[in-house]
Amino acid sequence: MASTTPNATMVSSTVCVFLNKNLHYNSMFWKENPLNHVFPVLMLQVILSVVVFRVIHVILRPLKQPKLVCHLLAGVILGPSVLGRNKTYMESMFPAKEEVVIATLSQVASNLYTFIVCIKMDTIMLTKAAKHTWKLGVCCLTFPIVLIVSVDMAKQHFFPGLNPGNPFPVQFSVVSSLSYFIVVTRALDELNLLSSELGRISSSITMLNEMVSAAFVIIGVATVQKEAKSAFLAILSLCSFIVFALFVARPVLYWVIKQTPKGKPVKESYVVAILLSTFVMGVTTDAIGASFGGAFMVMGFITPDGPPLGTTIIRKSELILYEFFLPLFFVRIGYFTDLSAIKNWWECATFATIVIVGYIGRLIACLLFASSMNIRKSTAVLLSLVLSLQGLVELIQSIQWKHLQLIDDQTYATSVVSIIVVNAIITPIIEILYKPAVENFDMLRLGTRSLGTTSNVGELRIITCIQDEDNVPSIISLLEALNPQEISPVCAYVIHLVAVASQSVPTLAPYKNHLRKYVRPSVSDNIIRAFLNYSEHSKGPVQIQPFQMISPYKYMHQPISRLSQRIYAPLIIVPFFKSGEAHNIDGTLRIFNTNIQATAKCTVGLLVDRGLRSSILTTFSYNMAVIFISGGDDREALALASRASCQPNVSITVFRINLRGTYTLEDQIEKEADNALFRDFEAMNVNNGHVECLEWMADDVEDVMKALRSLKSGYDLVVVGKHHASPELQALESWVQYSELGVIGDAIATLDFSGGKMSVLVLEHHHDDNQRKFDSCSYFSFT
């Protein structure tokens, strides 16, 4: 039975159903249908949504289709368009009494999804980035909205059932013109492009769009009120809510962080309290006249991302939300999507026209500002495609329009199909055409850089990545061992790695908070101040450039590689993960290690830190061993030793291991370069009492390992190359536990080698094929 009123904005219906207080299926022995109960039907919906999604994803992933398309197709298949054509299935899977349950759970899932995504967003950093892209952001919003409104006004008569005064065309124009942060970052995260140039620009543009969207929300809250006084009170209440969140709730969240011991996760009671507070704020915004989602978004924005609070909330919520509850949202979308209702193809043409017009507006804006922002034309075209992606926000808005009776079944189904088609076309194009590795051609033309081809006269720029405070003493000792002098000063770009949950927008920015006075300084403050203190007391000139890298580990390598190219740094030093950090939800430091080795156009050193505590403030002494076998990586190790050999407080022992065997022509060329380099090093240090060169002959790998076991544990640091120009050692690379350390590095880094007391630095030089010969013969040429 349905009841309607002339002035109602929403048509409500009353359905009489049998109220069964027992929600659970009794047992098979009662001879009753389990699908007559709410809980079995809900579990079946969850199971089918997950299984069908997984099957579709396996089938479509080779076609580079995103998860959103697979989720929507799963929902459509489970809805009336496919399986729902069977009346018995539809009555069993979507009974009337089940609609409230799935509607409630899907609403909670979508709001929690918004909350989690907003936690991952570094609002401050994105706001700073938006300062450089605000002109482009304004044009990417203005051009589409003008064009789409014009098309809507001209073609609105093609939308069946739209009466005069229906606000749908205007609302649809606004929604279609905006690019939403939640949608864009989710798509970029799936494509592994968040840390790319394309990802950084599009994220900052969507940040501006979110601000505009918030303004539209406030206007919408006011317009739905019947009287001016009510509208004023609604706006005042909403603004008061935002002020309360910023100046009351946010300080409380920081208080929770202060109560959490260093290195420990936030207490579960705090996490539960924060989640409950978020739901309470959702009830508050709903009472004001806004939606629940606004409160979840605001709470996500004010919650500090990263450890300990943001990471803990995400870890405890993300898996079950994404894999089990969010699919129910798409089941509900599919339940209301009936493809057989699409009969007016003019409406489909109108949707297609609006999508194309919106893209043209963004394309024009991106091309106009491409030159002023130093963006290539191809990147500008792909940027317009990224900003045209649609997703969860558009789906939520569509289902709200349907419930408010602003659109009919045909318009709703057409909007869902348009979202599927847009993402199914755009996502593969971006994945195929956009290559982050070649996004900055001018830097790539400069080729690779190495320690051996860097002059000993002039500034030595080194990037040092710090995971925690325990890495600081070893890095400082290594910098001091490189012998900073007036003619060869050292400039260290110190980057504190702050790991956050996946899908967070990566940010690498200069760190200045250490200049402030804190009652309780952060970990970053302590690290940066330690390096600045070293810079002031070092015997040689050492300049410190502090940075902070806030990102999931899987995205950290790209910004750091770009920084190394921009400053022409020949060496990047990164920490090797500790034994207890090999696996976690957010990805490991090991992922960062392998990625930075693969992408950096310079030498990368992995530091296996054994906790060296040598102080340079009183007396500094350093005992270094270098394992020199053969190959470009070992030559980099010898080049580092060459710089350190001039430091009077550093003792160096070079172990030259000649491995007999059959070598290819390329390996033979490498060995000739090795022999020439080693002789030059000996000649340079013939009168240096702090340098000792030893040569060993080895018939096989076993002899090499015997020679290495003779190393004493008295060395502070052992330097070795990752790869070696030896067929015997190369054959063993696939058998080592940690391939990023190489055969020799993996053997020396084990805890049972010399008692596990020696730190190990494994060097790998990135070779371009056209530069390998040049690098083999140019070491010490600039000395």
MOSUL-V790617 format. One record per pair of residues at least 12 apart in sequence whose ideal C-beta (glycine too) atoms are under 7 Angstrom apart, sorted by the first residue. I is the first residue (numbers start at 1). J is the second residue. D is the distance in Angstrom with one decimal. If there is no record, write none. Layout:
BEGIN
{{I,J,D} {I,J,D}}
END
This chain:
BEGIN
{{1,14,5.2} {9,404,5.8} {10,403,6.4} {10,404,5.3} {10,405,6.0} {11,405,5.1} {15,96,4.6} {17,96,5.1} {17,97,4.5} {20,37,6.5} {22,37,6.9} {23,37,5.8} {23,38,4.7} {23,39,4.8} {24,37,6.1} {24,39,5.2} {25,37,5.1} {25,40,4.9} {35,92,4.5} {38,97,6.4} {38,98,6.1} {38,101,6.0} {41,93,6.8} {41,95,6.8} {41,98,5.3} {42,101,6.0} {45,93,6.8} {45,102,6.6} {45,328,6.5} {45,331,5.7} {46,324,5.9} {46,328,6.5} {48,78,5.9} {49,74,6.0} {49,78,6.6} {49,327,3.8} {49,328,6.3} {49,330,6.8} {49,331,4.8} {50,323,6.8} {50,324,6.8} {50,327,5.6} {52,74,4.2} {52,77,5.9} {52,78,6.4} {53,70,5.5} {53,71,5.6} {53,74,4.2} {53,327,5.9} {56,70,4.5} {56,73,5.3} {56,74,5.6} {57,70,4.3} {63,428,6.8} {64,427,6.6} {64,428,4.0} {64,431,5.0} {64,432,7.0} {65,424,5.9} {65,427,6.8} {66,187,6.3} {66,190,5.7} {66,423,5.7} {66,427,4.6} {67,190,6.3} {68,391,5.6} {68,423,5.5} {69,420,5.7} {69,423,5.2} {69,424,5.0} {71,327,6.5} {71,330,4.3} {72,330,6.0} {72,333,6.7} {72,416,6.8} {72,419,6.9} {72,420,5.1} {73,420,6.9} {74,330,6.3} {75,330,3.9} {75,331,5.2} {75,333,4.9} {75,334,2.7} {76,334,4.7} {76,337,5.5} {78,331,5.7} {78,334,5.4} {79,334,3.5} {79,335,4.9} {79,337,5.4} {80,338,4.7} {81,337,6.1} {81,338,5.9} {81,339,4.2} {81,340,6.9} {94,335,5.8} {102,328,6.0} {102,331,6.7} {102,332,5.5} {103,332,6.4} {105,325,6.3} {105,328,5.2} {106,328,4.9} {106,329,4.0} {106,332,4.4} {107,292,7.0} {109,321,6.4} {109,325,3.9} {109,326,4.9} {109,328,6.0} {109,329,5.1} {110,329,5.1} {110,392,6.5} {110,396,6.0} {111,282,6.7} {111,292,5.3} {111,293,5.4} {111,296,4.4} {112,296,7.0} {112,317,6.7} {112,321,5.5} {113,321,6.4} {113,326,5.9} {113,392,6.7} {114,182,6.2} {114,293,5.5} {114,296,4.9} {114,297,5.4} {114,300,6.6} {115,278,6.1} {115,296,4.1} {115,299,6.1} {115,300,4.5} {116,314,5.9} {116,317,6.0} {116,318,6.0} {116,321,6.7} {117,182,4.9} {117,185,6.9} {117,186,6.9} {117,300,6.8} {117,503,6.8} {118,297,5.3} {118,300,2.4} {118,301,5.2} {119,300,4.8} {119,303,4.9} {119,305,5.7} {119,310,4.9} {119,313,6.3} {119,314,6.3} {120,305,5.9} {120,500,6.8} {120,501,5.6} {120,503,5.2} {120,504,4.0} {121,181,6.5} {121,301,7.0} {121,505,6.2} {122,305,5.8} {122,504,6.9} {122,505,6.2} {122,507,5.5} {122,550,5.9} {123,301,5.4} {125,507,4.1} {125,509,6.2} {126,203,6.1} {126,204,5.7} {126,207,4.3} {126,505,6.3} {127,207,6.5} {129,200,6.7} {129,204,3.9} {130,204,4.6} {130,207,4.9} {130,208,5.2} {133,201,5.9} {133,204,4.7} {133,205,5.6} {134,208,6.0} {135,369,6.3} {136,205,6.3} {136,365,6.4} {136,369,4.5} {136,373,6.6} {137,205,4.3} {137,208,3.7} {137,209,6.8} {139,365,3.7} {139,368,6.7} {139,369,6.7} {140,179,6.9} {140,205,5.8} {140,362,5.1} {140,365,4.6} {140,366,6.9} {140,387,5.8} {141,177,6.2} {141,178,6.7} {141,209,6.1} {141,212,6.2} {143,361,3.6} {143,362,6.9} {143,364,5.6} {143,365,4.9} {144,177,4.2} {144,358,4.4} {144,361,3.5} {144,362,5.7} {145,173,6.2} {145,174,6.7} {145,177,3.7} {147,357,4.6} {147,360,6.8} {147,361,4.7} {148,173,4.6} {148,176,5.4} {148,177,5.6} {148,354,5.6} {148,357,5.7} {148,358,5.4} {149,173,4.6} {151,353,5.9} {151,354,5.7} {151,357,5.3} {152,169,4.3} {152,172,6.7} {152,173,5.1} {152,354,7.0} {155,350,4.9} {156,169,4.8} {158,346,4.6} {158,347,5.6} {158,350,4.8} {159,347,6.1} {159,350,7.0} {159,411,5.9} {160,344,5.8} {160,347,6.8} {160,408,6.3} {160,410,6.3} {161,408,4.5} {166,406,6.2} {167,406,6.9} {168,401,6.2} {168,406,4.4} {168,407,5.9} {174,216,6.1} {175,394,6.2} {175,397,5.2} {176,354,5.9} {176,358,5.4} {177,358,6.3} {178,209,4.9} {178,212,6.7} {178,213,5.7} {179,205,6.5} {179,206,5.0} {179,209,5.1} {179,387,4.2} {180,206,6.2} {180,209,6.6} {180,393,4.4} {181,203,7.0} {181,206,4.1} {181,207,6.2} {181,210,5.1} {182,392,6.1} {182,393,6.0} {183,389,5.8} {183,390,6.4} {183,391,3.6} {183,392,6.3} {183,393,5.7} {184,202,5.5} {184,203,6.8} {184,206,4.9} {184,386,6.2} {184,387,6.9} {184,389,6.0} {185,203,6.1} {185,503,6.1} {185,505,6.3} {186,391,6.4} {186,503,6.6} {187,389,5.1} {187,427,6.6} {188,202,6.9} {189,502,6.5} {189,503,4.1} {191,430,6.3} {191,431,5.6} {193,434,6.8} {193,436,6.6} {194,505,5.8} {194,506,5.8} {194,555,5.4} {195,506,3.9} {195,551,6.4} {195,555,3.8} {195,558,4.2} {195,559,5.7} {196,436,4.1} {196,439,6.4} {196,558,6.2} {197,379,6.6} {197,439,4.9} {198,379,6.1} {198,382,6.0} {198,383,6.0} {198,386,6.4} {198,434,6.0} {201,383,6.1} {202,383,6.0} {202,386,4.7} {202,387,6.1} {203,505,4.7} {205,387,6.5} {217,290,6.3} {217,294,6.0} {218,235,6.1} {218,238,6.0} {221,234,5.0} {221,235,6.6} {221,238,5.7} {221,288,6.8} {221,289,4.8} {221,290,5.1} {222,234,5.9} {222,235,5.3} {224,289,6.1} {225,289,6.8} {234,288,5.8} {234,289,4.8} {237,288,4.6} {238,288,5.5} {238,290,5.9} {241,284,6.3} {241,285,6.4} {241,288,6.8} {242,298,6.4} {245,298,5.0} {245,299,6.9} {245,302,5.4} {246,302,6.4} {249,302,6.1} {250,302,4.3} {253,302,6.7} {253,303,5.8} {253,304,6.3} {253,309,6.4} {254,304,6.8} {256,270,5.0} {256,309,6.1} {257,304,6.5} {257,308,6.3} {257,309,5.3} {258,520,6.4} {260,308,4.9} {264,308,6.8} {265,308,5.6} {265,312,4.6} {266,308,5.1} {266,309,5.2} {266,312,4.5} {271,312,6.0} {271,313,5.7} {271,316,5.9} {274,313,6.7} {278,295,6.8} {278,296,6.0} {278,299,4.5} {281,295,4.0} {281,299,6.0} {282,295,4.3} {282,296,6.1} {305,500,5.3} {305,504,6.1} {306,498,5.4} {306,500,4.2} {306,550,6.3} {310,500,6.7} {310,501,7.0} {311,500,6.3} {311,501,5.7} {314,501,4.1} {315,585,5.4} {333,395,5.7} {333,399,6.7} {333,416,6.4} {336,399,6.6} {336,402,6.2} {336,412,6.3} {337,412,7.0} {337,413,5.1} {337,416,4.9} {338,409,5.6} {338,413,5.8} {339,413,5.8} {341,409,4.1} {341,410,4.6} {341,413,5.2} {342,410,5.5} {342,413,5.4} {342,414,5.8} {343,410,6.6} {344,410,6.3} {347,410,6.5} {347,411,6.6} {347,414,5.6} {348,414,5.7} {351,414,5.4} {351,415,6.9} {351,418,4.6} {355,418,6.1} {355,422,5.9} {358,388,6.4} {359,384,6.3} {359,388,4.8} {362,384,4.1} {362,387,5.0} {362,388,6.0} {363,381,6.6} {363,384,4.1} {366,380,4.1} {366,383,4.9} {366,384,4.6} {367,380,5.3} {379,439,6.7} {382,430,5.8} {382,433,6.3} {382,434,5.2} {385,426,4.9} {385,429,6.2} {385,430,5.8} {386,430,6.4} {388,422,6.8} {388,426,6.2} {389,423,6.2} {389,426,5.9} {390,419,4.7} {390,422,5.4} {390,423,6.4} {394,419,5.8} {395,419,6.6} {398,412,6.0} {398,415,4.7} {398,416,6.7} {436,558,6.2} {437,599,6.9} {440,562,6.8} {443,565,4.1} {443,566,7.0} {447,768,6.2} {447,771,5.6} {448,601,4.7} {448,602,6.2} {448,766,5.2} {448,767,6.7} {448,768,5.7} {448,771,6.0} {449,568,6.1} {449,570,4.3} {449,601,6.7} {449,602,4.4} {450,570,5.5} {450,602,6.7} {450,603,5.2} {450,636,6.0} {450,765,5.2} {450,775,6.3} {451,570,5.2} {451,571,5.8} {451,603,5.8} {451,636,5.4} {451,639,4.1} {451,640,5.6} {452,635,5.7} {452,636,6.1} {452,639,4.0} {452,778,7.0} {452,779,3.6} {452,780,6.9} {453,775,6.7} {453,778,5.3} {453,779,7.0} {453,782,6.8} {454,570,4.5} {454,782,7.0} {455,782,3.7} {456,488,5.7} {456,643,6.6} {456,783,5.1} {457,487,5.4} {457,488,6.1} {458,488,6.5} {459,489,5.2} {459,491,5.4} {460,482,6.7} {460,488,6.1} {460,490,5.2} {461,491,4.8} {461,493,7.0} {461,567,5.3} {461,568,6.6} {461,569,4.4} {462,490,6.6} {462,492,5.3} {462,569,6.2} {462,571,4.9} {462,573,6.6} {463,493,4.6} {463,495,6.5} {463,560,6.5} {463,563,6.6} {463,564,5.6} {463,569,5.1} {463,572,4.4} {464,492,5.5} {464,493,7.0} {464,494,5.4} {464,495,7.0} {464,573,4.8} {465,495,5.0} {465,497,5.5} {465,560,7.0} {465,573,6.7} {465,574,4.3} {465,575,6.5} {466,494,6.4} {466,495,6.8} {466,496,5.1} {466,497,6.6} {466,527,5.4} {467,497,5.3} {467,575,4.7} {467,589,6.3} {468,523,6.8} {469,523,6.4} {469,526,5.7} {469,527,5.9} {470,609,6.8} {470,611,6.7} {471,575,5.0} {471,609,5.7} {472,527,5.9} {472,530,5.0} {473,612,5.9} {473,613,5.2} {473,614,6.9} {474,607,6.5} {474,609,4.8} {474,612,4.6} {474,759,5.9} {475,573,6.6} {476,531,6.9} {476,534,4.9} {476,616,6.4} {477,612,5.7} {477,614,4.7} {477,616,6.9} {477,622,6.2} {478,717,7.0} {479,492,5.8} {479,542,6.3} {480,538,6.4} {480,616,4.9} {480,620,5.8} {481,622,4.7} {481,624,6.7} {481,644,4.8} {481,647,5.8} {481,650,5.0} {482,643,5.2} {482,644,5.9} {483,540,6.8} {483,643,6.0} {483,644,6.1} {483,646,4.8} {483,647,3.9} {484,538,6.4} {484,540,3.1} {484,541,5.6} {484,542,5.0} {485,540,5.2} {486,541,6.3} {489,541,3.9} {489,543,6.7} {490,542,4.9} {491,543,4.5} {491,545,6.6} {492,531,7.0} {492,542,6.6} {492,544,5.6} {493,545,4.6} {493,547,6.2} {493,563,6.8} {493,567,6.9} {494,528,6.6} {494,531,5.0} {494,544,5.8} {494,545,6.9} {494,546,5.3} {494,547,6.7} {495,547,4.4} {495,549,5.1} {495,560,6.6} {496,511,6.9} {496,524,4.8} {496,527,5.3} {496,548,5.1} {496,549,6.9} {497,549,5.2} {497,556,6.3} {498,548,6.2} {498,549,6.5} {498,550,4.7} {499,552,6.6} {499,553,5.5} {499,586,5.9} {500,550,6.0} {500,551,6.6} {500,552,6.2} {501,552,6.6} {501,586,5.5} {502,552,4.7} {502,586,6.0} {502,587,6.8} {504,551,6.5} {504,552,6.0} {506,551,3.4} {506,555,4.3} {506,556,6.8} {506,559,5.9} {507,550,4.9} {507,551,6.7} {508,547,6.1} {508,549,4.9} {508,559,3.9} {508,560,6.8} {508,563,6.7} {509,547,6.7} {509,548,6.3} {510,546,6.7} {510,547,5.8} {511,524,6.1} {511,528,5.8} {511,546,4.3} {511,547,5.7} {511,548,4.3} {513,525,6.3} {514,528,4.3} {514,529,5.4} {514,546,6.7} {524,548,5.7} {528,546,4.3} {531,544,4.7} {532,544,5.5} {534,616,6.5} {537,617,5.3} {538,616,6.6} {552,586,5.7} {552,587,5.8} {553,586,6.7} {553,587,4.6} {553,588,6.3} {553,589,5.8} {553,591,5.0} {553,592,4.4} {554,587,4.7} {554,591,5.1} {554,595,7.0} {556,592,5.0} {557,592,6.0} {557,595,3.8} {557,596,4.3} {557,599,5.3} {558,599,6.7} {560,572,6.8} {560,596,6.5} {561,596,6.8} {561,599,4.7} {561,600,4.8} {564,600,5.8} {564,602,5.4} {565,601,5.9} {569,602,6.0} {570,602,5.2} {570,603,6.0} {571,602,6.4} {571,603,5.1} {571,605,6.3} {572,596,6.5} {572,600,5.5} {572,602,6.2} {572,604,5.0} {572,605,7.0} {573,605,4.6} {573,607,5.7} {574,592,6.9} {574,593,6.2} {574,596,5.9} {574,604,6.7} {574,606,6.1} {574,607,7.0} {575,589,6.9} {575,607,5.5} {575,609,6.0} {576,593,6.5} {576,606,4.8} {576,607,6.2} {576,608,4.5} {577,589,3.8} {577,590,5.2} {593,606,5.8} {593,740,5.0} {594,740,5.2} {597,740,6.0} {597,764,5.4} {600,766,5.9} {601,766,5.5} {602,766,6.4} {603,636,5.1} {603,763,5.6} {603,764,6.9} {603,765,4.6} {604,764,5.3} {605,761,5.1} {605,762,6.7} {605,763,5.0} {606,740,6.3} {606,741,6.4} {606,762,4.6} {607,759,6.7} {607,761,5.4} {608,749,4.5} {608,759,6.1} {608,760,4.1} {609,759,5.6} {610,756,6.6} {610,757,5.7} {610,758,6.0} {610,759,4.5} {612,716,5.4} {612,759,5.5} {614,716,6.6} {620,649,4.9} {621,649,5.2} {622,649,6.3} {622,650,4.5} {622,716,5.4} {623,651,4.9} {623,714,6.1} {623,715,5.1} {623,716,4.9} {624,641,6.8} {624,644,6.2} {624,650,6.1} {624,651,6.9} {624,652,4.9} {624,715,6.6} {624,716,6.6} {624,717,5.0} {624,719,6.5} {625,653,5.0} {625,655,6.7} {625,711,6.4} {625,715,4.4} {625,718,4.7} {626,638,6.3} {626,641,4.6} {626,652,6.6} {626,654,4.6} {626,655,6.8} {626,719,4.9} {627,655,5.4} {627,657,6.9} {627,718,6.7} {627,720,4.1} {627,744,5.9} {628,654,5.8} {628,655,6.6} {628,656,5.0} {628,678,6.5} {629,657,4.9} {629,659,6.3} {629,724,4.7} {629,726,6.4} {630,670,5.8} {630,671,5.4} {630,674,5.0} {630,724,5.4} {630,725,4.1} {630,726,5.8} {631,670,5.6} {631,721,5.9} {631,723,5.5} {631,724,4.8} {631,725,3.9} {632,765,5.1} {632,767,6.2} {632,775,5.9} {632,776,6.8} {633,721,2.8} {633,722,5.0} {633,723,5.0} {633,763,5.5} {633,764,5.4} {633,765,5.7} {634,674,6.9} {634,721,3.8} {634,724,6.4} {635,674,6.6} {635,677,5.7} {635,779,5.6} {636,721,6.3} {636,763,4.6} {636,765,4.9} {637,719,4.6} {637,720,5.9} {637,721,5.2} {637,763,5.2} {638,654,7.0} {638,677,6.1} {638,681,5.8} {639,779,6.0} {640,719,5.9} {641,654,6.2} {641,719,6.7} {642,681,6.1} {642,684,7.0} {642,780,6.9} {645,685,5.4} {645,688,6.0} {645,691,5.1} {648,690,6.8} {650,690,6.4} {651,690,5.0} {652,690,6.5} {652,691,4.8} {653,692,4.8} {653,694,6.8} {654,693,4.7} {654,694,7.0} {655,694,5.4} {655,696,6.6} {656,678,5.6} {656,693,6.5} {656,694,6.7} {656,695,4.4} {657,696,5.0} {657,698,5.7} {657,704,5.9} {657,707,6.1} {658,695,6.7} {658,697,5.2} {658,698,6.8} {659,698,4.9} {659,704,6.3} {659,726,5.1} {659,728,6.7} {660,697,7.0} {660,698,6.9} {660,699,5.4} {661,726,6.7} {661,727,6.3} {661,728,5.8} {662,727,7.0} {663,727,7.0} {667,725,4.5} {669,776,6.5} {670,725,3.8} {670,776,6.4} {671,725,6.4} {673,776,4.2} {673,777,5.9} {677,779,5.3} {680,780,5.7} {700,728,6.4} {701,728,5.0} {701,729,6.4} {701,732,6.6} {705,747,6.6} {708,747,6.6} {708,748,6.5} {711,754,6.1} {713,754,4.0} {713,755,5.3} {713,757,4.9} {713,758,6.1} {715,758,5.2} {716,759,6.5} {717,759,4.9} {717,761,5.9} {718,748,5.6} {718,758,5.3} {718,760,5.0} {719,761,4.8} {719,763,6.7} {720,744,5.0} {720,745,5.2} {720,748,6.6} {720,760,7.0} {720,762,5.9} {721,763,5.5} {722,741,6.8} {722,742,3.7} {722,745,6.2} {722,762,5.3} {722,763,6.7} {722,764,4.0} {723,742,6.0} {723,764,6.8} {729,743,5.0} {741,762,5.0} {742,762,6.1} {745,760,6.1} {745,762,3.8} {748,760,5.2}}
END
